[in-house]
Amino acid sequence: MLTEITGLPDHIFGVRATGEVTSDDIKSVLLTGLKRTAKRFNEIRYLLILETDVKNFTAGAWVQDVKAGLQNFNKWKKIAVVSAEKGVEWFTDVFTLATPGKSKGFKPNEIEEAKAWLNTED
């Protein structure tokens, strides 16, 4: 399940992933929020807090996730992924090489650092 994170600065869009994440979650929460943010700010600063294993994303969710990335390819400014899974943190750091924006992985106890990083102009 994806839920939008409230209480973030307006120019940062965030979601929390728990349990099983389906293509409907991606369409109704992620795609809607990314589109809204890109339209309003002409860039995307995205916070993903993974409180579930990536294996809990259904195949349809992965397809929709790729679609979200491609639809907004030139709008990505920063992506922060918070996860206890070491591989996710590493992948996020390497993902910077494949996108126009920056991405960075954070540990669960670094959520405030992730928010602060998203809010900076570096």
ZILINCOR-V298439 format. One record per backbone hydrogen bond with DSSP energy under -1.0 kcal/mol. CO is the residue of the C=O (numbers start at 1). NH is the residue of the N-H. Records with the same first field share a line. If there is no record, write none. Layout:
CO=NH  NH
This chain:
1=18
3=16
9=12
13=47
14=5
15=49
16=3
17=51
21=58
22=26
23=27
24=28
25=29  30
26=31
29=33
30=34
31=35
32=36
33=37
34=38
35=39
36=40
37=41
38=42
44=77  78
45=13
46=80
47=15
48=82
49=17
53=56
54=57
56=21
58=62
59=63
60=64
61=65
62=66
63=67
64=68
65=69
66=70
67=71
68=72
70=73
72=75
75=44
77=102
78=46
79=104
80=48
81=106
82=50
85=89
86=90
87=91
88=92
89=93
90=94
91=95
94=97
95=98
102=79
104=81
106=83
107=110
110=114
111=115
112=116
113=117
114=118
115=119
117=120
